[in-house]
Amino acid sequence: MAEKLHVVMLPWIAFGHMIPFYQLSIALAKAGIKVSFVSTPRNIKRLPEIPPGLADLVEFVEFPLPSLENDVLPEDGEATVDIPAEKIEYLKIAYDLLKHPLKQFIADQLPDWIIIDMMPYWMVDIARENKVSLIHFTVLCAAACVFLGHPERIAGDAQKRLTESTHMTSKPEWVDFPSSVAYRNDEAAGAFEGIYGENASGITDVERVTRIHNGCQALVVRSCAEFEGDYLNLFERLIGKPVIPVGLMPREKQERKQFTDGRWGEIFKWLDDQKPKSIVFVGFGSEHKLTKDQVYEIAHGVELSGLPFLWALRKPGWANDDRDALPLGFGERTSDRGIVCTGWVPQLEILGHPSIGGSLFHSGWGSIIESLQFGHVLILLPFINDQPLNARHVVEKGLGVEIEKGEDGSFTRDGVDKALKLAMVSVEGKSMREKASEAAALFGNLKLHQDFYIEERKKDMGPFQLNKWVQNFQLLLLLHYDETDTANRLVLTSGNFEIFDDILPTIVRQRELIGNQNSPPLFMLPQYPRQNFAARFSNMSAGVVELLEKILVFDPNRRVLQKRNEKGEKLRLQRCISEVQFQLFLMRAGIITSDRRSNLVVNGIGAQLTSTPSVFPPTPSLRNLLFSPNLELMAEKLHVVMLPWIAFGHMIPFFQLSIDLAKAGIKVSFVSTPRNIKRLPEIPPSLADLVEFVEFPLPSLDNDILPEDGEATVDIPAEKIEYLKIAYDLLKHPLKQFIADQLPDWIIIDVMPYWMVDIARENKVPLIQFSVFSVVAFVFLCHPECLVGDGQKRLRPSWKSMTSKPEWVDFPSSVAYRNDEAVGVFEGIYGENASGITDGERLSRILNGCQAFVVRSCAEFEGDYLNLFERLIGKPVIPVGLLPREKPERKQFTDGRWGEIFKWLDDQKPKSIVFVGFGSEYKLTKDQVYEIAHGLELSGLPFLWALRKPGWANDDRDALPSGFGERTSDRGIVCTGWAPQLEILGHPSIGGSFIHCGWGSINESLQFGHTLILLPFIIDQPLNARYLVEKGLGVEIERGEDESFTRDGVEKALKLAMVSAEGKSLREKASEAGVLFGNLKLHQDYYIVKFVDFLKKKKRNV
C-alpha cells in the first residue's frame, strides 16, 4: 500500500478486547499503515511492546481514565480485570468521559479511519463531525455476531416483542442453515440482562452496539471464510453493510530462550520430558472470577482423570494464599503428573509446546484461536458473554467437548473427568482429536491470516526475490561464508551479489536459528552425510559445512526437524513429514515468505538475483532435496490418476490441478488421447519426474462417423458429440488394465466416465469426482435425487422446473435458466443419446460411487453453495481453489504480429480496452457474430477481439460485417487464429471481458479484476452469468424470448460495464475481486495443501 493511511484504534478497556486490537494494529503497520492506538496509561504499559521495526508506524496514545466521585472505582483500576464484576457499569461511565479528549484528538489528527470496539457509541458523532470514516471491529466470532446482532432484535419495538425464553435459547429464525448455537436457560438469563439491562452508565450495551452499527461504514470481524463462511455471509446480509474478515490473527510463538532458567525453565524441562500431545493445559483467564466450588470441582475432575496437566491458575480473591486456592492435598496427590502455576504464565509458548494435546478453558474466542492454532482438542467450560455460543459452535464443528452442566449451570468433578478422558484418550474421542489437529492447518496458517486477510506486509529491508528460479518454494537459498573476509560477509554462491551483515557471529554465538525481526534470517540447510554433502556443494568450505551442521540437522530416523542447543544437544522443534509442513516451518521461522506471484522471498535481503547460482548444476528442487534417499524423510509418495472428459474446458483445469499436485510431491498420471495431449501445455521441467502423460488412442467407430483426428469436442460438430461419448466410453477397456497394473492411490475423474466407478471398486482404489464447473451450477443441476428415477420425475419433471430457484436452495438466489435455455439443457442432461446412457445417469453413478467431490472453487466466493452441496450429497466437498494461472512473460511477443499488438496495447489507457473472446466450443452463427460486431462498433470503445474463423466464413474478411475492420481500425483489432489470452488479460490496458460465461474464462478475467460483459449460450454458462450479476461483477446482455440479442443490447451492456457512471460499482467490485481470484498463494498454497492433506490422510481409511 503506497498510500500512507492513518488509522485510530479505540478498544474497550478489557484485555480480551485490547489484545486483538493491538494484534490488528501490528498487522496494519506491517502493511505500511500508520496506527494510533488509544487507551489509558496503565493499560498501555501492560500491552506487548511495539516491534522495533514498526516503531515509526504504531503510536500508543495515552489518555488518563477520568476519575469518578466517591472513589467508586479502585485506585489504578483501568481495565475490567481490575474491577469487581458489579462495578463494571461504573467503568463504562469513566470510559464514556474519554469522549471529550478524544473529540479534540480526532479533530487535530483527522485520520483516514477510526476503528472502534462495541462500547464507544459516542465516537459515531465525533467521526461524523470530522468527516472521518468509521469501522466497528468486533472481537467476537461471526457465529456470536449473527446470534446477538440482528438489527431488529437489538433495539426498538422488534426487540420488545422478543423475550429471553423465546429468542436466546434456540436457533434464531434468521439463521437459515443448521446450527446448534444458542444459550441454555441459565446462561440466557445472565446474557439477556447484560445486553438489554439498564446500568449506571445510562445506556444499555445493546443501544451502544445499535448506534455503532448504524453509524459505521463497515464491520470487521476476527474470523475467516474458511471457518465461518456461512455466518459471515449471513451477517453481511442482516446488517446491510460490508462485513470484512481480517483473519484469525494467530500470534507467532515466541522463542523459548528466556525460559531456560528459573521456575519456567524447570517447567519447560518437565514439558520436554512428557509424551507428545499428552498434557492438558488448564486456563480460565482473568476476566471471569471462578468461585471456590468451581475451582475445587475442576481440580477434583482433573485429579480423577489421571491425566498429566499444566494449570495456569490466577489466585482467587477468596483464597488466603496459593495453597488455599486448591483442595487440601491436591498438589501432593498430583505432583507426579501435574503442575499448578499461580501468577503470570507464557501461555502461547506453553500451547506451542509439542507435549500439550488439549486445552481446558472458558471458550473465549481468543483462547479458542490460540489452542486450535496448535491443533489442540478443546475441553470447554463456558461461563459468560459469548463463551457459551463459542462452545456450541466448536462442538458442532467436532473440535471439542463441552463439560455437562445441570439446569442451574453447575457442573461436577465427574463431568470434568468424563470430558477430559473423552477428549484426550478415549477411542470415542479419536475423531475429535484428528479434527482439532487438522484445524491447525487453518488456525495456524500465518500466511493466510497475515498476508491474505491483512494486506501483504511491507518489509523494512525489502524482499530478496528469486524470480522464476524458485517459484513455489522449489529451491533452498544457499550461502557460504568467506572465512578469509574479516568483515564476516555472507556471499551468495553465484558470486554475483554480496550481502554484508553481522548475522554470522550471532549465529555462531547463539547456535540457533535466527528468527526475529532484528536479525534477518537468511538460510536453512538439511544435513547430508559428509561425503554427499561435500560432493554436492563442492565450492563451500569445510568451515561452513561444520557451522551449518551445528545449527540445524535432520534426524532421518525419527523424522523430526531438530536444532541443537549450546551444548550440542538435539532439541525437538517441530515434526516435518512433508514438503508442505516444511515450507510452513520455514515461513513461521521467518526464513521465507512469498509474494502474490508465488515466488520465494528470503527475508531481510535487499538485492535481486537474476541468474542461477553455480552451486546447482542442474538446479535441484526443494522437493528433491527434502525427499532425497539421503534424508529418508517419510513424505508419502502418492500416485493419482487424472481422467478428464475430452473437452479443453475440462482438460485444462485437470492439467492445472495435476501441476499443483505435483508441486506438492504427488505423482500424477494424466490420461487422454495422443492428439489432445500434444495440444496441452508442456510439463514444467522441474516436474517432469512427477507428471506423466499417458496416451490411449481414441477407439474408432464404424462408418467413420467421427472426423479424422477428431479427439476433442472442439474438433466435432455439436450434433456428433454423442458419438464422441461412444468412443470415449470404449477407453474403459485399456484403462481397466492400466488401473490394475498401476494400482494408484486415488483416481480423479470428470463428469463422463461412469464406468470408472466399477474399475475403481474392483481394484479397491478410492475415487474422486473433480468438477470444472462452479459449485453454483452443480447445486442447481446435480441434486442426487433429481438426476434419475422417481426423484427426477418429482424434482425435474420437465424443462420448466429449471426456470426457477430449486426448492433445495435455502437462501436467496437468482440462479436459474430462462425458458429457451432450459429446453436445451434439459434435453442435454436427460435426453437419450447414441451412447445409450443419459448425462444425468452418468453423473448419478459417479456421485454415488465416488468417495469425495472436488471442485474448482473457494469458500470466499461460493461458501454458501459449497456447504449446501456437501449437505446434498452427504460426502466431502473439497474446494481446491480457483486454480489461477501465472501470467507468462511477454518477451516471446516482442516481434511479429503479436509484438505489434502488444505495442498497441502499451499505448492505450489503463483499463480502457474490452477483450472479446467466445472460445472455441460453442460455434457462433453468422447473425450472432455480426450483431456482436455491430454492437462493438456502436459502443465506440477500444477492443481486442480474439475471433476463431467460423465454419460458415469463406475467409477472415467474410467472418465480419463488410467494412467493419476499416471503420474500427483506429480503435480495435480482430485476431483470427490462436491468441495468448492470459497475457492479453494480464495487460494493464484491458478493463473488461466480453465472454460466454464459461467458468474458466470467468476465473481468468476476474484474476485481473476485469468487469464482465456476459453473453451465455450453453450448459452452465447461463447459471454462471446469473450468479455473477447477483454478485455485482458484471452485466448480462439483454435477450428476447427466443434468446436472440441485438447490436443495441450489446452496445448498452458494453457502455454500462466500461464507462457509464451507473456501472461504477460493477467496475469497483470486479477490481476488488482481483484480490481474491488472483491470489496465487491462497489458491495454490492453502487450498491445494488442504486437498493434499485430505488425499494423504484419507486414502487408507477409504
N, C-alpha and C positions, 0 to 999 in steps of 0.2 A: 504494500500500500504506500504509494508515493505521497499521498495526501497526509499532512500532519494533523490528524484529528485529535481533539481534546475531549476526554470523557470524564465526567464526575461520577464517582461511585458512592452511594449512600445506603449502607446496610442497616438493618435493625440491630440493636446492640445486644445480640445473643451470639455466642461463638459458633453455633450451628448455622448462623447466617453470615457472620463476618468472614469466616474461613472460606466458604465458596466465593464470596465477593472478592476476597483477596486473590484466590486462585484465578478467577476470571480476569482480574486486573493484570496479573502477571502474564497471562496468555495474550491479552490485548497488547501489552507492552512489547511482547516478543514479535508482534505483527507491526510494530512501529507506531503504535498509538500512545499518546500521552494520557496518563491517568492520574487524576487527583482523588485519592481515597480518603473519605471524610469519616472521622469518628472522634471519640473522646481520648484524652491523653493516656489514661491507664489502659484502655483497650488497645490502643496502638502499640504501647510498649509490650503487650502480650502477644502481638501478632508476629509471624516469622519475619526475619529481616528481608529487605528487598535485595535480590541478587545484584552483585556489584555491576554486572553488565547492563542492568536495567535502571540504575540509579538516576539517570537523566530523564527517564520516561515515567517512573512511578513516584508520586509525591504523597507522603502522608500529611493530611491537613487536620490539625487538632483544633477542636472547639470544646472548651470545658463544659461538662454537663451542668446545666443550671441547677442551683440548689432550690429545695422546697422548704416551706415553712415547717416549723416544729420538728426538724430533723427526721422527717418521716422515712427517709432513705438512709441506710447505714453509710458511715464515712467510707469513702473510696468505693462505694457501690455504683459501678458504671456499666455493669452488664447483668443479664438475668442470672448468671451463675453466682453473682454476689448477693442476690436479693432473695429473701423468702418468697415462696410462690404467692402468698396472699398480698404481697406488696408490689407485684409486677405492674399492677394498674397505676401505681404512683410513678414507676419508672417511665411509663408511657407519657405521663404529664411532663416530666422533666425532658424527655426526648422531644416532645412536641414544641417545647420552648426553644429548641435549636433552630426553629424556622426563622427566627429573627437574624442571627448572624449569617445563616445560610442564604437568606434573601440578598444580603449585601454581597456575599461571596459570589453568588451566581451573576449578579449584576456587574461585578467587577471583572469576572473571568470570561463571561459569555462563552461557555464551552459549546461544542457541537452537539453533544448528547449528555443527558443526565440519566443514569441507570439507578433505579431505586428499588427498595425492598417493599414489603407489604404494609409497613406502618406509616411512612411519612406522606399521608394524603395531601398535606398542605403544599408539597412540592409541585403538585399539579398546577396550582395558581402561580407559583413562582416561575415555573417553566413557561407558562403561557404569557405571563407579563414580559418575560425577556425573550420570547420567541425562540426558545430552545426546545429541541425535540426530547421527548421523554420515553424511556423504556422501563417496563416493570420486569425485573429479574426475580423469578421465583426459585427458591432453593428446594421446593417440593418436587416429587416425581410427577410426571404428567398424569398418572392414574389418580393421584390425590387431587390434582388441579381440576380434573374433569368431575370427580365426585363432589368436590366442595364448591367449585367456582362457576356453576351455571349462572349466567347473568340474571335470570329471572328468579333464581332461588336465593340469591344472597341479599336482596333488598326489595322493599316495596310491597305491594299488595300480593304479588305471587308468593313471596316468602311467607307472608302472614297466613296464607292458606295451607302451608306445609307445617307439619308438626314433627317433633323429634322422632316419634314412633313410626311415622309413615315415610319419612324421606332419608333417614340416616342408617337404617338397619336392613336395607335391601338395595339391590341394584337400582340406580336411578332410571327413570323411564327414558331419559335421553341417551343412555348407553345402549347402542343398537347392535351390540355383539355380546357373546357370552362373557360374563365377568362375575367373580365372587367378591369383588372389592366392596366392602361395606363395614360399618361398625356393628358390634354386638350391643345389646341393650345397655349394659353398664357403661360401655365406652361412649355410646351415643349421648348419654345424659351429660357427661362432662364436656364432650366436644361441642354439643349444642350450646351449652351455657357459655363456653369460652368464645364461640364465634358470634352468637347473637345476643349474649347477655350484656346488660349495661355495666359500665365500670367507671371508676373515678375520673378517667380522662374525658368523659362526656361524649364519647363517640365509640360505638361498638367496633370490634375488629372487622365485621363484615361490611360496615359502612366505609371503613378505611379502604378495604380492597375494592369495593364498588367504585369509589371516586377515582382510585388509581387506574382501574380497568377502563373507565370511561374517558380518562384524561390522557392516557398514554398512547403512543403511536404503534407500539408493538410489545409483545411479551416474549421474554427469553426464558428458557427452561433448561435446567441442568439435566439433560436427557439426550437420547439419540433415537433415531427412527428404527434402528435395528432391534431395540429392546421395547420401545413403547410406540411403535408406529401408529397403531390404531388410536391410541389415546391422544397422541399429538395431532393427528388429522381431525379427530372429533373435537378437541378443544379449540382448534382454529375455527371450525365451523360454528361452534357455540358462541364464541365471543366476537366473531366477525372481524378480527384483526390478525395481522401476521403473528404466528407462534413460531419462534425460531429456537430450535435446539442448539445448544452450544457444546454438545457432547457431555460426557460424564465427568470430565476434568479429573481423571485419575492423577494422583501425585506420584512423582518419581521417588522410588525408595532411596533413602539416604545411605551413605556409606557407613559402615559399622565401626570404623576406626576409633570413634570417640568412646566406644563402649568396651575397649579392650581391658580396662582396669576397673576396680571398684565393684560396687554392688551389681551394676548392669553388666560389667564384664563377666562376673560369675554366672549371672543368669543366662547370658548368651552362650557361655561354655556349656551350661547344662542343656540348653536347647540343642546345641551341636551334637550332644550325645544321644538325643532321642531319635526314634524312628521317623522317617518322613511321613507327614500327614497324620501323625498320631495324637497331637496335642490339641485340646480345646482352649481357645483364647476366650476369656470371660471379661466383658467390659460393658458397663452401662452408662458411661459418660458422667457428666456432672450436672446436667440440667434438671433431670427428674431425681428427686431425693427418695431413695428407697427406704421403706420402713424397716424396723428391726425384724419383724416377722418375714418380710420379703427376702431380706439378706440371708436370714437363717435358713429359710426353705431352699433358697438357691444353693447355699453351702451344703446342706444335707443331701440335696439331689446330686450335686457334683460328687460328694463322697460315696453315695450309693452306687453311682455309675461305675466306679472303679477305673475311670479314665484319667490319664495324665492331663494336667491343666496348668494354665498360667492366668491368674486372675488379677486384673488391674482394678483395685477397689479404692475408691475415694473414701477417706474416713468419714463416716456419717456424723451428723451433728449430735445424734443421741448417744454416741459412743464416748466413753470416758477416755479410751486410748485404743491403739490398734488392736490389741488382743480382745477388747470388749466388743469390737466390730464384728466378731465371728463367734459361732457356737463354742462353748468350752471344750477344749481339747481338739478342735478341728485341725489346727496346724500340726499337732503332733501325729494325729492319725493319718494325715495325708502327706506328710513330709517326704515320703519316699517316691511320690509321683506328682507332686504339685507345688506351686509357688504362689503366694499371695503378695502383691506389691501394693503398698499404700503410697499415695503421692503421685507425682508425675511419672508417666511411662512413655517410652518411644514407640507409640502404637504402630505406626507404619512399618518401622523396622521389625517389630515383632511379627506382624501379619505377613511380612515378606520372607520370614524365615521358613525354610523347607519343612521343618518339623511341625508347623501349625497346619491343622487339617480342617478345623471347624471354628465357628465364632458363635458364642452365646451372648446375645446382646438385645437391645431395646427396639431394633428395627428402624432406627433413624436412617434417612436416605443416604446421608454422607457415610455412615458406617457400613451400610449395605454395599456401597460402591467400593470402599476400601477393602472389604472382605472378599467380594467377588473379583476384584482386581487380581487377587492371587488364587482364585479358584477354590475358596473355602466353602464348605457346606454350611448352611445357616441354621442355627437354633434360635428361634425367635420368641421374645417375651415382651410384647409391646405394652406401653402404658398410656401415653398422652399424644395429643395433637394428631399428626399424620401417621404415627407409628403403626396403629392397627391396620390402616389402609395399606401401608407398605408391606406389612406382614402377609396380608391376604394376597397381595399382588405377586410376591415372590414365591409363596407356596403354590399358587396357581401355575406358576412357571416351572414348578418342580425343582426349585433351587434350595428348599429348606423345609423345616418342620416347625410348627408353632406349638408351644407348650400349652397343654389343655388347661382351661380355666373354668371355674364354676360360674353360676349366673351372677354372682356378686363380684366377679372379676378376680377372685382369689385363685391361687394355684398351690400345688403341693409338691413336696420333695419327690414323691413317686412320679408325678407328671414330669418333673425336670429330669429325673433318672431315665424315664421311658423315652423322652425326646432325644436326650443325649445319645443313648445307645442306638436308637433308630438312625440318627444322622451319621454317627461316627463308625459303627462297627457292624450293624446287623445286615443280613442278606437283603432284607426288605428295603433297606436304605441305599443299596448299591446304585440304583438309577439316579437317586438324588445326588450322590457324591459325583457321579460321572457328569451330570448336567452342570453342577457347580464348577467342576474342573474345566469343562468346555466353555463355560461363561467367561473364564479368564481371557480367552482369545478376544472377546469383545470388550469387557470391562478394563482389561489391562493394556489395550491397544493404544499406546500413547500417540502413535502416528495418526490413527483415525481421529481421536478426540482433539488432539492439539493442532494437527495440520489440516484436517478436512473441516471439522466443525468450527474451529477457530482459523482465521486466515493464516496461510502459510507464513511462518515466522521469518523475520529478517535476522541475519546473523551479523554480529558486530564486525567480524573479520572478513565476511564474505565467504561464499561457498567455493570449494575446490571441486569443480565438476568434471568428471571424466568422460563426458560425452557418450558416444555410442559404444565406446570400448568396454564400458562396464554397466550397460543398461541392465536393469532388474537385478542388481547386486551379483553380477556374474564374475566378478573378479575381486580379489583382495589387493589392496594397495600395499606394496612392499617398499620399505625404506631401508637404507643401510646407513651405517654410522661410519663416517670417515675418521678413523682413530688418529690420523696424523694432523687433524684440524683442531687447533686449540680452542676454536670457537664453539666446539661441540655441535657442529651442524648435522642435521639430518638431511640426506640428499636422496632425491628420487632416483630409482635405479636406472631410469632412462638417461640420467645425466644432463637432461635439458633444463631442469629447474632446481634451484637450491632453496631450501627452506631453513631460515635461521630461527632458532628457538632455544630456550633453556630447558626444554622439556626432558631431554635425555638425562641430565643429572638428577632431575626429580624422580624419574623412573628408577634409576639405579638406587637412589636413596630409599625410596619408599617400597620398592619391589612390589608394585601393584599396578593394576590397570588404571590409566588416567581417565577419569570420567566426569570431572567437574568443569564448570564454565570458565574458570580462571586459567586452567591448564588445558589447552585444547588437545583432545585425544587424537592420535594420528594413525595407529596401525594395530593390527591383530594378526597373529600367525599361528596355525596349528603346529603341533610338534611332529616331526618326522624322525624316523631312525637316522642317525647321524650320516650314514653313507648316502642315503637317498636325499637327505636334505642338502648335503654338500653338492651332490650331482645336479640337483635341480636348480640350486641357487649358487652357482659356482662363483659368481662375482661378489658374493657377500663374504665379509671377513669372518674368521672363526670367532672373533670377539662379539660380533653382533648376533651370531647364531647362539652363542652361550648366553648372551644377555636376554634374547627373546625366550629361550628355554627357561630362564629363571623367572620370567614374568608370567608366562601363560603356557599351559600344557593341555593336551587332551589325554585323558585316561581311556584308552580304547577298550579295555576290559569292562569297565563299569559304565562306559558311555556317558560320562558326566563331565561337563565343562568345569575345569578347575583352575584356580590360581594358587600361588604359593605365598605364604606369609614370610616375615623377616627371617625366620629360622629355616626356610626352605620346605616347610611342611605344607602338604596339599590342603586346600580348603575347598569344601563343596561350595560351588557358586550357583549353578543352575543346570538342570538337565538339558541335554542337547541331543535330541534323537532325530531331528530332521533339519533340512536346509532352512525351512521357513522359521522354525524356532530359533535357529542360529542367527538368522537375519534380525529377528525381533530382539535377540540379545544384543547384537551389535548396535541397534538403534537405541535400546534402553540404556546401554552403557555410554551413549553419546558419541560413539565412534563414527557411525554413519547416519545420515538422514537421506532424504530423497526429494527431488524436485517433482513438479507436476508432470514431467515427461518420463518419469520412472528411471531417471539417471541416478547413479550412485553419487552421493555427495559426502566427501570426507570433511568433517568439521574442522574449522579453525585454520584453514589454509587459503591464502588469497591469490592463488595463481590458477591458470587453466592449462591442462595438458592436451596437446594436440597430436601426439604421436605415441605409438605403442612402445612401452619400455622394453629395452633389450633383454631384460631378465627372463622374458617369456617367449621363447621361440619354439612352437607357436603358443599363443596365449591360452592358458587353461581357464576353465570357468570355475567359479566358486563351487558349483555343484560337483565338478570333477575333483577339486581339491578335497572337499568335505567327504565325498563318497569314495575316496581312494582306498584300495585294499590296505594301504599302509596305516590308515586311520581306523579301519574296521568299524566305522560308525554304522549302526543298525538302522539307517533310514530305509523304510520299506520300499522295495523296488516293485511298485505296482505296474501292471500291464493292463491297458484299456484298449478295447477295440471300438472304433468310431464308424458308424454306418449311417450316412445321411441319405435322404432322398436325392435323386439326381436332377436337382434344380439348383442353379447357382445361388439363389436366395437362401438355400438351405446348406449347400456345401461350404460356402464361405464362412458362415458362423461356426460350423463344425470344425473347419480348419483353424479358425481363430481360437476356439476352445482347446483344440489339440495343442496349439503352440503354447498357450498359457499353462496347460497341464504339464507339458514337457519342461517348461521353465521351473516348475515345482518338483522336477525329478521323476516324473511319471513317464513310463514308456507308452507310446501311442502307436497303434496300427490303424491307419486311416484307409478305409476300404472304399473303392469306387472303380469306375471303368477307365481304360487307358487314356482315351481322349479327354475325359473330364480331368483326370489327374494332370495331364500336360497343361491344362488351362488354369490350374490353381497356382497361387504364388509359390515361389521356391521356399523350401525349408531353410531357415537361418542356419548358416554353417555350424554355429555353436550347438545346435540342437539336432544335428544330423544323426547322432547316435541314439536319439530318443524318439524321433518321429519317423515312421516308416510308411511310405505309400504302398498299399497292397492293391495290385491291379487284377481285376477279374473281367474278362471280355463280356460285354453285354450280349446275352444269347440272342441269336437271330430268330425271326419269326417267318412263317410261311408267306409266300407271295410278296416278299419284300415290302411288307406293309409299312415299315418304318424306313425313312430315307437313309441312304448310306452315310455312315459317320454320325448318325443321329443318336447321341448318347445322353442328351440332356433336354429338358423341356424347351430350352431356348432354340433347339435345333428342329423342333417338331411343331407342326400346325396344331392349334388348340384342339381340333376335332380328333386328333390322333393320340392325345396324351393317354387315353385309356389303353392303347396298345403298348405304350411305353411301360405302363404298370405291369402288363403281362410279362414283358421281357425282364423287367426288374425283379418280379417275383421268381423268375427262374434262377436268379442268383442264389436262391436258398440252398441249392444242391452243392455248389462249390463252397459256400460259406459254412454249411454244416460240417464239412470235413475240416475246413480251416479252424473253426472253433474247437473241434475235438482234438486237433493237433496242438493248438496253441494253449488251450485252457487258460484264457486270460482271467484277470481278477474281476473285471467288470466289462459289460458290453453297453455302449451308449448308442441308442437308435433314434430314428426320426419317426415321422407320423405314418409311414407306409409299410415297413417290413414286419407285419404282424406275425409272420412265420418265425421270426427270431425268438418269439416267446417260447415256443416248443424247443427250439435248438438250445436256448439258454437253460431251460429246465432240465433237458436230457443230460446236459453236461455240468449241471449244478453251478452255473455261473450267474451271478446276480445281474439284473437288467435295469437300466435307467432309460427313461424317455427324455430326450432333450428337445424342447420346443424353441423354435426360432421365431415364433410369434410372440406378441405381447401377452401378458397374463390377462389383460382385459379381454382380448379376443378368445382365449381359451376358456375363461369363465363363461363368456356368452355362449360359446359353441359346444363346449365339451363337458357339460354336466354328465357324469357317468350314466345317469338314468335316461338321458334324452338322446342317446346315440343309437340304440337298438331296442327292439322288442316292444313290450307293453308300455314301458316308460317313455319311449319315443312317441308312441301313439298318443300318450296322455299329455306330455310336455311339449312335443313338437309335432303336432298332427299335420301341420301344413306350413307353407311359407309365411302365412300371416302371423304365426307365433314368433317370428323373427323380427317383427317390426315394432316391438316394444320391449321395455326392460324385463328381463326374465324374473320370475317370481322368487328365485333363489338369491337374487342380488338384494341384500337387505340394507342398502344405503343409497342415497341419491345418485342417479346415473342417467345420462342421456345416450348411452352407448346402445345403438340398435341399428338395424338396416332400414332403408326405405323400401317401398314396395317392390320396385323393379329389381333392386339389388338382392332382396330376399329371395325372389324367384330363382335367380341363377345360383345363389349359394345353397339354397335348399336342395336343388337338383344335384349340385356337385357333391354334397355330403351324403344325401340319402338315395340318390338315383342309382339305378343299376348301370353297370358299365361292362365293357368287354372282359375285364379281368375276373369277373364272377364274384366280386365282393365289393360292397359299398365302402366309401371312405369312412363313413360312420362306424361300420363294423370293424374296419382296420383299427381305428382309434380305440374303440371299446376293448378289443382284445389286448392291445398294448397297455392301456391304462390298467386293466385287470391283472396283467401278467408282470408288470414292472415292480421293482422294489422302491423306486423313488422317481420323482418328476423334477427335472432340472429345466430352468427357464432363463432366457436372456433378459434379465430384468434386475431391479433392485428395489429394496423396501422404501427408499426415499421417493421413488416415482410411482410405484404401484403397490404400496403397502397394503391397502385395504383388499385389493384383488388377490394378492399373494396369500394373505391369511384366509380369505374366503375359499380359494381354490383348494388349499390344503384341507379345509373342513369338508369340502365337497367330495374329494377323492379319498380321504382318510389315509393318506400316505404323505411322507415328507415331500414338501415342495421347496426346492432349494434354488434361490436366485444365484446365478454365477456372475452377476454384474452385467453391465451393458456391453462389455467387450469392445470398448473404443479402440480404434486403431491409431498407432502412432503415425503422424504425418511424415511421409518420406521427404528427404532433402530435395531441393529444387534443381540441383546442379545439372541433372540429366536433361533439363529443358532449356538450356542456355542457347541452343541453336535450333534451326529448322522452324517448322510451323508452330510447334508449341513454345519455342523460345520467343517467337513474335507475339504469341497470345499472352504469355506471362508478362512481357514488357508492356503490352497494352493494359493488362490488369494493374501493373505497377503505377500507371499514370492516372488511374481512376481514384475517385474519392473513397475513403473508408466507408464500408457498409452501404455502398450505393448500388451495387450490381445484383441483379436477380440471376441465380443459376437455375436453368431449366433442364430437367432430366427425368425421363419416364422409364428408364431401364430398358430391358430387352425382353422380359417375359410376356408382357401384355402388348399386343400389336395394335397400335392406334390406327383408326380408319383415316381416310383422306379428309373427311369432313372435320374430324377431331383435330388433326394436325393443323389444318387451315384455320380453324376457329382459335386455336391457341396462338398461332402466328399473328392473326389479325388483332387479337387481344393485346399481345405484346406491343404491337405497333401502335395501337391506340393509347396505351399507357404512357408512352413517351419515355419509359425507363430504360436505362442501360441494361443489357442482358448478355449472358453467355449460355448458349443452348447446345447441349450435347444430344444430337439427334441421330438415332440409328436409322439408316436409309430404309424406308418401308418397302415391303414386298411389292406394293402396288405402284411404286415410283419407277419410272424408266431410268432416271439418273438423279444426282443430288439436287439439281435445279428443279426437277419435277416434284421433289418432295416438299416444296414450299410454294405458297401463292406467287403468281407471276409478279416480278418486280420487288418482292419482299426484301431481298438481300440489298438491292440498291437503295431502297427507301430507308433502311435502318443501318446502313453501313457505317454511319458516323457515331453510332452508339451501341451497336450489338454485333456479336459474332455467332455464327452457327457452325458447329463442328460435326461432321458426319464421320462415323467410324469410332475407334477407340478414344476414350478421353480419360486423363488422370484425375478422376473425380475427387479423390481425397485431397490431392494437392490443390485443386481448384477451390474446394470448400474451405480449405485452410488459409486461403489468401485473404488478407485484411480488406480487400475491396468488395468481397462478397457479403451481402447483407441479408439476402433472402433465398429460400429454396422453393421452387415451384415443382412439386413432385407428386407421385401417385400414392403416397402414404404407406409404402412398404416399410416394415419395422426397421430393417437395416438402413434404409435411406433416412428415416427419421432420426435414428441414432447418429448417423454421420453428420447430418445437418445441425442438430442441436448440440453436438460435441463442440461446434464452433459458434454457438449462440445465434444461429440464423433464424429469423422469423419464417414461418411456414405458410406457403400458399398451396392448398390441398385440393387435389383432383383425383379422388379414389375411383377405382374401377372394379376390382375383383377380390374375392376371398376375404382376407382380414382387413384390407385397405379401408373400406368404409367405417369399420369399427374403430380402427386407429384414428381416423380423421375426426370422428365424433369425440373421442377421448381427448385429443389434442386441443380441439376447440373448447371443450369443457375446461381444460387446464389453462386456457388463455394464451396458448403458444402459437396459434395460427388461425387462418381464416379459410373456410371451405368455399369453393366456387359454387354459386347458385346453379341449380338444375331444375329442369321441368319434370313433370310426372313420368315422362319416358326416359329420364336420365340424360337427356340432351343438355348441352350447355352452349352458351353464346359468347361471342367475342366481347360483348359488353359486360357480361358477367366476369370474364377473365380480367378485363381492364379494371373493373370495380374492385375486385379482390386484390389485384396487384397494388393498386394505389393505396388501399386501406392498409395493407401489410407493410408497405415500404415507405410511404411519405406522408400520409394524412395524419392530422392531429388526433383523429379518433383511434388510430392504430398505434399510438404511442405506447400504451400499456402492453400491447402484443410484443412490440419490439423490446421493451424493457424486460418482460418475463422470459422471452426467448434468450436474451443476453444472460440473464441470471441462470437459466437452465444450463448454459455452457459450463458453469462451475461444477454442476453435478455430472452431466453427460461427458464432459471432457476430463474428469478426474481419474487419470490413469491409475493413481495409487489406490484409490478406493476400490475400483473395479478389479484391478489385477492383483493387488496385494491383500486386500481384505476379503472380497467375495470369493476369489479363486482359492485363497488359503482356507476359507471355511469349507469349500467344496472338497478340496483335497483332504482336509481333516475328516470329513464325512466318509470319503472313499476308504481311507485307511482304517478308521475305527469300526466301520460297519461291515466290511467285507466278510469277516469271519462270523459275524452274527446273523448274516442273511441266509 
